């Protein structure tokens, strides 16, 4: 019955404690940090002052949805000159649930059904090629 057993997966890649110990706030640049920790999982959306190293464990039983067991995030902060300011550790409890907004923007025009879409091009296929308005026989 191994098909029904819980699967625990690790996702992401965290820096080792040894590599984190090599960081020296106020002395290292982005390039220095990247050579020590590697490429971050993601960076801040609107600026490059925060790098995120993310890892987590999830489990799934049979066909049920994934359940997140834990999450660890290291936030590496830089000043505007690109000098390391500090590193802070966050976990699953620091996260916030975000509910997506279900609104949509209407567009002008009319909605057509599937049948109208399928039959709408009858008569347009294999029609005459457009005439050359400038006369002549070609390009």
NUSE-170692 format. One record per residue: residue in three letters; chain; x, z, y of N, C-alpha, C in turn. Coordinates in steps of 0.02 Angstrom, whole numbers, padded with zeros to 5 digits. Layout:
+-----+---+--------+--------+--------+--------+--------+--------+--------+--------+--------+
|   r | c |   n_c1 |   n_c3 |   n_c2 |  ca_c1 |  ca_c3 |  ca_c2 |   c_c1 |   c_c3 |   c_c2 |
+-----+---+--------+--------+--------+--------+--------+--------+--------+--------+--------+
| Ala | A |      X |      Z |      Y |      X |      Z |      Y |      X |      Z |      Y |
...
+-----+---+--------+--------+--------+--------+--------+--------+--------+--------+--------+
END
This chain:
+-----+---+--------+--------+--------+--------+--------+--------+--------+--------+--------+
|   r | c |   n_c1 |   n_c3 |   n_c2 |  ca_c1 |  ca_c3 |  ca_c2 |   c_c1 |   c_c3 |   c_c2 |
+-----+---+--------+--------+--------+--------+--------+--------+--------+--------+--------+
| Unk | A |  00041 |  00000 | -00060 |  00000 |  00000 |  00000 |  00043 |  00000 |  00063 |
| Unk | A |  00100 | -00031 |  00060 |  00144 | -00031 |  00119 |  00114 | -00073 |  00175 |
| Unk | A |  00066 | -00117 |  00160 |  00034 | -00157 |  00212 | -00007 | -00115 |  00259 |
| Unk | A | -00029 | -00057 |  00238 | -00070 | -00013 |  00280 | -00029 |  00044 |  00310 |
| Unk | A |  00035 |  00045 |  00299 |  00077 |  00098 |  00325 |  00086 |  00090 |  00400 |
| Unk | A |  00098 |  00145 |  00435 |  00110 |  00142 |  00507 |  00178 |  00110 |  00519 |
| Unk | A |  00181 |  00065 |  00567 |  00244 |  00035 |  00589 |  00264 |  00068 |  00655 |
| Unk | A |  00325 |  00091 |  00659 |  00352 |  00118 |  00722 |  00406 |  00070 |  00745 |
| Unk | A |  00397 |  00044 |  00805 |  00445 | -00004 |  00832 |  00476 |  00022 |  00896 |
| Unk | A |  00541 |  00008 |  00904 |  00574 |  00023 |  00968 |  00576 | -00041 |  01008 |
| Unk | A |  00558 | -00036 |  01071 |  00560 | -00093 |  01116 |  00603 | -00075 |  01175 |
| Unk | A |  00642 | -00122 |  01198 |  00685 | -00110 |  01254 |  00754 | -00088 |  01233 |
| Unk | A |  00796 | -00076 |  01282 |  00865 | -00058 |  01268 |  00889 | -00010 |  01323 |
| Unk | A |  00904 |  00051 |  01304 |  00926 |  00100 |  01352 |  01002 |  00105 |  01354 |
| Unk | A |  01030 |  00122 |  01412 |  01102 |  00135 |  01415 |  01118 |  00198 |  01376 |
| Unk | A |  01178 |  00201 |  01349 |  01199 |  00260 |  01312 |  01216 |  00317 |  01360 |
| Unk | A |  01214 |  00379 |  01337 |  01234 |  00435 |  01380 |  01306 |  00428 |  01405 |
| Unk | A |  01349 |  00399 |  01364 |  01419 |  00389 |  01384 |  01424 |  00341 |  01443 |
| Unk | A |  01385 |  00287 |  01441 |  01388 |  00238 |  01496 |  01356 |  00267 |  01559 |
| Unk | A |  01303 |  00307 |  01552 |  01273 |  00339 |  01611 |  01321 |  00388 |  01643 |
| Unk | A |  01362 |  00420 |  01603 |  01411 |  00468 |  01630 |  01466 |  00434 |  01671 |
| Unk | A |  01475 |  00369 |  01661 |  01526 |  00332 |  01699 |  01504 |  00314 |  01769 |
| Unk | A |  01440 |  00322 |  01784 |  01415 |  00304 |  01851 |  01435 |  00355 |  01903 |
| Unk | A |  01456 |  00329 |  01961 |  01477 |  00372 |  02017 |  01440 |  00351 |  02080 |
| Unk | A |  01385 |  00385 |  02096 |  01347 |  00368 |  02156 |  01391 |  00370 |  02219 |
| Unk | A |  01380 |  00321 |  02262 |  01418 |  00316 |  02324 |  01482 |  00278 |  02317 |
| Unk | A |  01502 |  00261 |  02256 |  01566 |  00228 |  02245 |  01561 |  00160 |  02211 |
| Unk | A |  01506 |  00147 |  02176 |  01502 |  00085 |  02137 |  01450 |  00037 |  02165 |
| Unk | A |  01463 | -00027 |  02155 |  01418 | -00080 |  02178 |  01371 | -00101 |  02121 |
| Unk | A |  01324 | -00146 |  02138 |  01279 | -00173 |  02087 |  01318 | -00205 |  02030 |
| Unk | A |  01369 | -00243 |  02048 |  01410 | -00277 |  01997 |  01445 | -00226 |  01952 |
| Unk | A |  01470 | -00172 |  01980 |  01501 | -00119 |  01940 |  01451 | -00089 |  01891 |
| Unk | A |  01391 | -00074 |  01916 |  01339 | -00043 |  01874 |  01318 | -00091 |  01819 |
| Unk | A |  01311 | -00155 |  01835 |  01291 | -00203 |  01784 |  01345 | -00210 |  01730 |
| Unk | A |  01408 | -00206 |  01749 |  01460 | -00211 |  01698 |  01462 | -00148 |  01653 |
| Unk | A |  01439 | -00091 |  01679 |  01437 | -00029 |  01639 |  01374 | -00025 |  01597 |
| Unk | A |  01316 | -00038 |  01627 |  01252 | -00028 |  01593 |  01223 | -00091 |  01562 |
| Unk | A |  01245 | -00148 |  01586 |  01214 | -00211 |  01564 |  01159 | -00231 |  01611 |
| Unk | A |  01127 | -00286 |  01596 |  01073 | -00313 |  01638 |  01011 | -00269 |  01632 |
| Unk | A |  00978 | -00252 |  01688 |  00918 | -00211 |  01684 |  00860 | -00249 |  01653 |
| Unk | A |  00811 | -00211 |  01627 |  00751 | -00241 |  01599 |  00712 | -00277 |  01654 |
| Unk | A |  00710 | -00247 |  01713 |  00676 | -00276 |  01770 |  00703 | -00246 |  01834 |
| Unk | A |  00688 | -00277 |  01890 |  00708 | -00251 |  01955 |  00645 | -00241 |  01997 |
| Unk | A |  00653 | -00207 |  02054 |  00597 | -00196 |  02098 |  00568 | -00263 |  02120 |
| Unk | A |  00502 | -00264 |  02129 |  00467 | -00326 |  02144 |  00485 | -00354 |  02212 |
| Unk | A |  00490 | -00312 |  02263 |  00499 | -00337 |  02331 |  00569 | -00328 |  02359 |
| Unk | A |  00612 | -00294 |  02322 |  00681 | -00286 |  02346 |  00726 | -00279 |  02285 |
| Unk | A |  00789 | -00275 |  02295 |  00837 | -00267 |  02240 |  00867 | -00197 |  02240 |
| Unk | A |  00834 | -00149 |  02274 |  00863 | -00082 |  02279 |  00852 | -00039 |  02218 |
| Unk | A |  00807 | -00058 |  02173 |  00794 | -00019 |  02113 |  00799 | -00064 |  02051 |
| Unk | A |  00836 | -00041 |  02002 |  00840 | -00074 |  01937 |  00809 | -00027 |  01886 |
| Unk | A |  00776 | -00057 |  01836 |  00742 | -00017 |  01785 |  00768 | -00035 |  01715 |
| Unk | A |  00789 |  00016 |  01679 |  00809 |  00010 |  01609 |  00755 |  00046 |  01569 |
| Unk | A |  00719 |  00009 |  01527 |  00657 |  00034 |  01496 |  00662 |  00030 |  01421 |
| Unk | A |  00638 |  00082 |  01387 |  00633 |  00081 |  01315 |  00573 |  00124 |  01294 |
| Unk | A |  00543 |  00107 |  01237 |  00487 |  00146 |  01213 |  00477 |  00136 |  01139 |
| Unk | A |  00439 |  00181 |  01110 |  00421 |  00177 |  01039 |  00346 |  00168 |  01034 |
| Unk | A |  00325 |  00120 |  00995 |  00254 |  00109 |  00983 |  00240 |  00112 |  00909 |
| Unk | A |  00178 |  00127 |  00892 |  00158 |  00127 |  00822 |  00092 |  00089 |  00816 |
| Unk | A |  00082 |  00062 |  00756 |  00020 |  00027 |  00743 |  00002 |  00039 |  00670 |
| Unk | A | -00060 |  00054 |  00659 | -00085 |  00065 |  00591 | -00133 |  00008 |  00575 |
| Unk | A | -00115 | -00031 |  00524 | -00154 | -00088 |  00500 | -00172 | -00133 |  00559 |
| Unk | A | -00236 | -00144 |  00571 | -00258 | -00192 |  00622 | -00278 | -00157 |  00687 |
| Unk | A | -00268 | -00092 |  00693 | -00285 | -00056 |  00754 | -00236 | -00073 |  00810 |
| Unk | A | -00256 | -00062 |  00873 | -00211 | -00078 |  00928 | -00147 | -00035 |  00927 |
| Unk | A | -00096 | -00060 |  00962 | -00033 | -00022 |  00969 | -00046 |  00043 |  01007 |
| Unk | A | -00009 |  00094 |  00989 | -00012 |  00158 |  01024 |  00059 |  00175 |  01045 |
| Unk | A |  00068 |  00190 |  01109 |  00135 |  00206 |  01135 |  00150 |  00279 |  01121 |
| Unk | A |  00204 |  00292 |  01085 |  00224 |  00360 |  01068 |  00265 |  00392 |  01124 |
| Unk | A |  00313 |  00355 |  01150 |  00354 |  00381 |  01205 |  00383 |  00323 |  01244 |
| Unk | A |  00406 |  00339 |  01304 |  00437 |  00289 |  01347 |  00491 |  00324 |  01388 |
| Unk | A |  00548 |  00292 |  01395 |  00602 |  00318 |  01436 |  00623 |  00264 |  01485 |
| Unk | A |  00627 |  00282 |  01548 |  00646 |  00235 |  01601 |  00702 |  00267 |  01642 |
| Unk | A |  00755 |  00230 |  01651 |  00807 |  00251 |  01698 |  00800 |  00207 |  01759 |
| Unk | A |  00790 |  00238 |  01817 |  00784 |  00202 |  01880 |  00851 |  00209 |  01916 |
| Unk | A |  00885 |  00153 |  01925 |  00950 |  00153 |  01959 |  00938 |  00127 |  02030 |
| Unk | A |  00954 |  00168 |  02079 |  00941 |  00152 |  02149 |  01004 |  00134 |  02187 |
| Unk | A |  00998 |  00084 |  02230 |  01053 |  00061 |  02273 |  01031 |  00065 |  02345 |
| Unk | A |  01079 |  00072 |  02391 |  01063 |  00068 |  02462 |  01061 | -00006 |  02483 |
| Unk | A |  01048 | -00018 |  02546 |  01042 | -00088 |  02570 |  01108 | -00126 |  02566 |
| Unk | A |  01164 | -00090 |  02560 |  01229 | -00124 |  02554 |  01246 | -00139 |  02481 |
| Unk | A |  01204 | -00115 |  02434 |  01216 | -00127 |  02364 |  01260 | -00075 |  02331 |
| Unk | A |  01266 | -00016 |  02363 |  01305 |  00039 |  02336 |  01259 |  00086 |  02297 |
| Unk | A |  01280 |  00108 |  02239 |  01240 |  00152 |  02196 |  01223 |  00216 |  02232 |
| Unk | A |  01158 |  00233 |  02235 |  01135 |  00296 |  02265 |  01123 |  00349 |  02213 |
| Unk | A |  01095 |  00330 |  02156 |  01080 |  00380 |  02105 |  01042 |  00351 |  02047 |
| Unk | A |  01033 |  00392 |  01996 |  00997 |  00374 |  01935 |  00948 |  00430 |  01921 |
| Unk | A |  00886 |  00413 |  01906 |  00838 |  00464 |  01886 |  00802 |  00441 |  01822 |
| Unk | A |  00786 |  00489 |  01781 |  00754 |  00475 |  01717 |  00679 |  00490 |  01723 |
| Unk | A |  00639 |  00445 |  01696 |  00567 |  00453 |  01695 |  00543 |  00445 |  01624 |
| Unk | A |  00481 |  00468 |  01610 |  00454 |  00461 |  01543 |  00381 |  00441 |  01546 |
| Unk | A |  00347 |  00443 |  01490 |  00279 |  00419 |  01484 |  00232 |  00457 |  01531 |
| Unk | A |  00243 |  00521 |  01541 |  00200 |  00561 |  01584 |  00205 |  00541 |  01657 |
| Unk | A |  00260 |  00509 |  01677 |  00268 |  00488 |  01746 |  00230 |  00423 |  01762 |
| Unk | A |  00205 |  00390 |  01711 |  00171 |  00326 |  01721 |  00101 |  00336 |  01748 |
| Unk | A |  00072 |  00282 |  01774 |  00004 |  00282 |  01799 | -00034 |  00224 |  01769 |
| Unk | A | -00096 |  00237 |  01749 | -00138 |  00183 |  01724 | -00163 |  00141 |  01783 |
| Unk | A | -00160 |  00077 |  01775 | -00183 |  00030 |  01826 | -00239 | -00011 |  01796 |
| Unk | A | -00297 | -00009 |  01829 | -00354 | -00048 |  01805 | -00355 | -00114 |  01843 |
| Unk | A | -00350 | -00170 |  01807 | -00352 | -00235 |  01840 | -00420 | -00247 |  01873 |
| Unk | A | -00420 | -00279 |  01930 | -00481 | -00296 |  01966 | -00513 | -00357 |  01934 |
| Unk | A | -00578 | -00355 |  01924 | -00612 | -00410 |  01889 | -00642 | -00462 |  01937 |
| Unk | A | -00624 | -00460 |  02000 | -00651 | -00508 |  02047 | -00621 | -00577 |  02037 |
| Unk | A | -00656 | -00628 |  02061 | -00629 | -00696 |  02060 | -00651 | -00732 |  02123 |
| Unk | A | -00617 | -00784 |  02140 | -00632 | -00822 |  02200 | -00670 | -00885 |  02181 |
| Unk | A | -00729 | -00893 |  02211 | -00768 | -00953 |  02198 | -00736 | -01012 |  02234 |
| Unk | A | -00743 | -01069 |  02204 | -00718 | -01130 |  02235 | -00776 | -01175 |  02254 |
| Unk | A | -00764 | -01218 |  02302 | -00816 | -01265 |  02322 | -00823 | -01319 |  02268 |
| Unk | A | -00879 | -01349 |  02268 | -00893 | -01400 |  02218 | -00946 | -01375 |  02171 |
| Unk | A | -00958 | -01413 |  02121 | -01012 | -01394 |  02075 | -00982 | -01382 |  02006 |
| Unk | A | -01016 | -01341 |  01968 | -00994 | -01328 |  01900 | -01027 | -01380 |  01855 |
| Unk | A | -00987 | -01408 |  01810 | -01014 | -01456 |  01763 | -01004 | -01430 |  01693 |
| Unk | A | -01051 | -01448 |  01650 | -01048 | -01424 |  01581 | -01003 | -01467 |  01539 |
| Unk | A | -00994 | -01446 |  01476 | -00951 | -01481 |  01430 | -00974 | -01552 |  01417 |
| Unk | A | -01039 | -01562 |  01406 | -01065 | -01629 |  01392 | -01054 | -01675 |  01451 |
| Unk | A | -01064 | -01650 |  01511 | -01053 | -01691 |  01571 | -00980 | -01708 |  01580 |
| Unk | A | -00935 | -01662 |  01562 | -00864 | -01677 |  01564 | -00845 | -01731 |  01514 |
| Unk | A | -00873 | -01727 |  01454 | -00856 | -01776 |  01402 | -00884 | -01845 |  01418 |
| Unk | A | -00944 | -01847 |  01443 | -00977 | -01911 |  01456 | -00964 | -01938 |  01527 |
| Unk | A | -00935 | -01897 |  01569 | -00926 | -01916 |  01639 | -00878 | -01974 |  01650 |
| Unk | A | -00834 | -01988 |  01604 | -00785 | -02042 |  01613 | -00805 | -02106 |  01578 |
| Unk | A | -00863 | -02108 |  01547 | -00885 | -02171 |  01515 | -00893 | -02223 |  01570 |
| Unk | A | -00867 | -02280 |  01559 | -00869 | -02333 |  01610 | -00807 | -02335 |  01653 |
| Unk | A | -00770 | -02280 |  01656 | -00707 | -02280 |  01694 | -00648 | -02300 |  01651 |
| Unk | A | -00655 | -02294 |  01587 | -00600 | -02311 |  01542 | -00598 | -02386 |  01532 |
| Unk | A | -00541 | -02417 |  01539 | -00533 | -02488 |  01528 | -00562 | -02530 |  01585 |
| Unk | A | -00573 | -02500 |  01642 | -00598 | -02538 |  01699 | -00545 | -02583 |  01728 |
| Unk | A | -00564 | -02619 |  01780 | -00517 | -02665 |  01813 | -00463 | -02626 |  01849 |
| Unk | A | -00403 | -02653 |  01851 | -00348 | -02624 |  01888 | -00362 | -02631 |  01962 |
| Unk | A | -00339 | -02585 |  02003 | -00350 | -02590 |  02075 | -00315 | -02652 |  02102 |
| Unk | A | -00347 | -02683 |  02150 | -00321 | -02743 |  02182 | -00265 | -02724 |  02230 |
| Unk | A | -00216 | -02768 |  02239 | -00161 | -02758 |  02286 | -00187 | -02774 |  02356 |
| Unk | A | -00196 | -02724 |  02399 | -00225 | -02737 |  02465 | -00181 | -02779 |  02510 |
| Unk | A | -00117 | -02781 |  02498 | -00072 | -02818 |  02542 | -00063 | -02891 |  02520 |
| Unk | A | -00099 | -02912 |  02470 | -00090 | -02979 |  02443 | -00027 | -02983 |  02402 |
| Unk | A | -00006 | -03039 |  02384 |  00054 | -03046 |  02345 |  00041 | -03034 |  02271 |
| Unk | A |  00091 | -03044 |  02232 |  00081 | -03040 |  02160 |  00114 | -02980 |  02128 |
| Unk | A |  00148 | -02938 |  02164 |  00179 | -02881 |  02132 |  00221 | -02841 |  02180 |
| Unk | A |  00258 | -02795 |  02152 |  00297 | -02749 |  02194 |  00354 | -02781 |  02229 |
+-----+---+--------+--------+--------+--------+--------+--------+--------+--------+--------+
END
